[in-house]
Structure formats: structure tokens, C-alpha cells
């Protein structure tokens, strides 16, 4: 059964796109056919894999409003790693969805057409809890919630959990699992350690063992259009995402 996972947090700058790119690449290198759907109008997952928005013939906007996808519309960017990118037209999608019938289910219905082709489908969500994120969560089996190891890390998490419970109750009973991923961890920083302790005090059983460090190579890789496993395979960031991929296959 295909696992469909949304990477979600209404806060920006927590590592959502970084996680989608690098976790997706690590899964693909382990032999799992992985599809990334970029539902963030900023398109960071798209450009981070070396794809320009203007080059997209069929992307996440089309999954929401256009014809149903087929195999030819899916772009393979690496072996076993595919993407439906975010084009420029996605910027207005939130407003367009407002008046659409079955507006919460449009992404789910499109994914159903192609899901059998993949082992994992990962959806990069925008930093909000609007209709794009609701579509993603309604289509998903599980959620990955990146939390940066910085001040106010838990801010907004309660609202995200309320939204998740509401979606599970009314739109998607299959939304069964979620896990927190600690990101931007700096072992030299006491604040990072304090944040980890605080998160564990509230959610100890719901946190990935893998922790993503603050790493210069991770920050550089998107500008080269490569995942960290290709840009700097021996870096601590690459090793962290490889470990996360192995762990994720046991959880989801």
C-alpha cells in the first residue's frame, strides 16, 4: 500500500522543503519509488531539485484544477525519485479553491489515479493551515511535523494538532499517524538542548530518533539543485536524512 505523507507546519523556515527533498531522495536511493508533490506556492522543493517553475507542464496546480494526471505528466528527476512541481499559477490556488465543489478532496482524488505507481508520496505544504494544507492532509495517511530546535519551537503546534484531529474526524479517517522531526539542532547550543527536552516532555513517543542538525552543506545544496545525498554525501546532514529514511520505513 502506498504511504502518503504530508510534511506540515504552519510556521515557515522549519525545514519542510529541506525534509521533503532529502528524505525523498534517501528513500529513492533505498529503492523506494518516491513521488514529491510540491504544494507550497514558494516552490522550494521544486527549485531545490533543479527544476524551474516555467518548465513545469503539469504540476500540483493541475492536480487541483486540471485534468487527472497520467504517467507521462510525472517528471523523474533522479532514479526512483519523481516530482509534480509547483508552478507560478499555484500562488492563486488558495483563492480559487474557495468556490470549488469538494474543495478539500481535489488533491486526494488526483493522487488516487497514480498512487499505485509509488511506494511513498510526500507532499510539501505551505506555511499555513489553508486549503492547500487541508487538501494535503485530507489525502494523507500520515504527517511529518518538522520542529526547529529554536525559541518558540512549539508555538502553533496545538493549532496544528486541532486541525489534524478535525480533518481525521470529518474528512479523512485514514489519517492515522504523525511524528515530530527535530530540525536545525546545534549540539553546541544550550537552547537547542532545552528545546529537545521540552518537546520530549510533551511528545516523547511521537518523535523520530533521527535529528536533523544545523549544517552548512544542507543549506547550500538547494542552490545547486541537488539533494544533500548527491551534493555532500559524507556530510552530517546526508547521514541524518539517510538514518531518517531507514527509520521512517519502520514507522510508516
N, C-alpha and C positions, 0 to 999 in steps of 0.2 A: 504494500500500500504506500502510495506517495505521501511523504510528510511535507506539509505546507506550513511554513514558519514565517511569522511577521517579526521583524526587528523594529521595536517600537519604544518610543519615549517622547512625550510632548516637549521635553527640553531639547534645545539644539546643542550641538557641539559635544555630545556624549560618546560618539563613536559608532553611530548606527551604520553609516555608509562604509566606514572602515571595516566594520564587522561583516557586513554583507559581502563585500568584495573578497576579503581574506579568508573568511570561513567558507564561502562558496568555492574559492579556488582550492582550499585544502581538502574539502570534500571531493572535489572533482579529481584531484591527484590521488585520492584513495580509491578511485574507480567508481564513485557515485555520480550518475548523471544529474547535474545540478542546474536549475534554471533560476536566474535572478530576475525579478520584476522590480524595476525602479519606479516607485510611486511617489517619489519626492520631486516636486517641480524644480528644485535646485539641480537635480540630475547628477549628484556627485558620484553615485555608483556607476553611472553611465560613462562619464568622462574619466573616472578612475580606472576604467578598463580600456581606455584608449579610444572611445567612440565619441564622435562629435554629434551633438544633437541634430544638426542639419542633415546628417547622413541617415537618420532613422526613417525607414519606410513604414514600419509597423512597430508600435511601441505600446507602453502602458495606457496612453490615452485611447488608442484604438481598441484596447481590451475593454475599456469602459464604455465607449460610444460607437465604435466602428463595427465592421464585420467580425465574426468569430475568427479566432486565429487558426492557422494551419501550420504544418511543419516548415513550410517554405518561409514563413514570416519570422521565424526564430533565428536569431544571429548566434552562431557559435564563435566565441572569442578565444577559447582555449579548448584543448581536448577535454570533453565531458563537461565543459562549462559554457552555458548559454545565457543570453540576456535579452529581455524585452526592455528597451531603454526608455528614458523619459525625454520626450521631445519638447520643444518650446510651447506647444499648444497645451501641455498639461498645466500650465500656470493658471488657466481659467477654469480648470475642471471642477474645483470646489463649487463655483457659482453655477456651472452648468448642471451639476448633479442635483441641485436643489429642487428642480422641477421635473426630474426624471422619474418614471414609474420604476418600482423595485430598485430604487437608487442604492440601497445597501447591499444588493446581491449581484450587481453587474460584474464585478471582478470575479466573484465566485463562479458565476455561470460560464465565463470565458475560460477560466482555469480548468474547469471540468472537461472541456473539449480536448485539452492537451496533457492533462496531468499524468496519464498512463505512460507518457514518454520519459518521465523523470523519476528519480529516487527522492530528490529533495527539490522543493521550490521555496525560495527565500524572497520575501517582499521587504523592500526598503521603504519605510514610512516617513512622511514629513514630520517636522517637529510641531505637531498639533493633534488634537483629537477630533478633527473634522471628518467630512465624508470620505476622503481618501483613506484615512486611517481606519475608519469604521468598515469600509469595503474590504480592506486588507484583513482585519481581524475577523470579519464575517466569513472570509474564505479560508481561514487558517485552522490547523489542528492545534498549534501551539504558538507561544510567544517567547521571544528572547528580549529581555529588557536590559540594555546597557546602562550601567550606573557609573559615572565618573567618580574617582576617589578624590573628590574635592569638596569644598564647602557647599552646603545646600544640596548634597547629592540626593537626599530623599525627598526634596521639595517636589511636590506634584505627583509623587508616586501613589498616594492614596486616591487621587482622582483617576489615575490610570487604572488602578485596580477596580474602582467602582464602575468605570466604563467597561472593563473586561467582564465583570460579573453581569452587567446589564446586557451585554451582547450575548453572553453564554445563555442567559435566561430567555431572551426574546428573539435572537436572530441566529445563533449558532451553538446549539447544544454540544457540538463536537469539539469546541474549544476547551480542551481538557487539561493541557499542561502549560506551565510557564516557568521560566528560570531567569534569574538575575545574572548578568555578566558584569563583573567588576572591570572597569577600564581606566586607563591613564594612571595606573598605580606607580608611585615613585617610592621605592623602599627606603630612600634617604630622607623622606619627608614624614615627619610625625603626624601631620594632618592626614595623610593617606592611610596610615595605620589606624588612626582614630576612626576614620570613616568606615574602614573594613570592620572594625569591632562593632560599630553602631549598626551596620547593615546585618551582620551576623546575629546581633542581639534580637533583631526583629524577624529575620527570614532565614535562619540557619539552614533549613532543609531545602531551600529553594535557590541556592546559589551554586553556580558552576565552580568546580575546583580550579579550573583554569582561570588565571587572572591576566589581563592584558596590560603590559607595562607601558609607561610613557617612554616612547622610543623614537629617536630622530628618523631612523630608516622607515618606520611606519608612516611618518608624516611626509617623507619625501616620495614614497612610491607612487601615489596618485598622479603626481605631476609628470611621471614617466609612463602613465597608462598601464601600470603593471601591478599585480598583487604582490605582497611582500615576499611570498614564496618564490617568485621569479626575480624580483628586484634585489633582494638581500636574503637568500635562503638560510644563511647561517646566523642571522640576527636573532636577538631575543624575541622580537615581535613575531617573526616567522615561526619560531619554535612554540610560542604561546598559542598561536592560531592552529598549528598542527595538533597540539595537545587538546585544544578545544574541540576540534573536529572529531577526534577519537572519542572524546567524552560525550559529545552530542549524539553520536550514533548509538550510544547505550541508553540515552535518556529519551530521545525522540525516534 
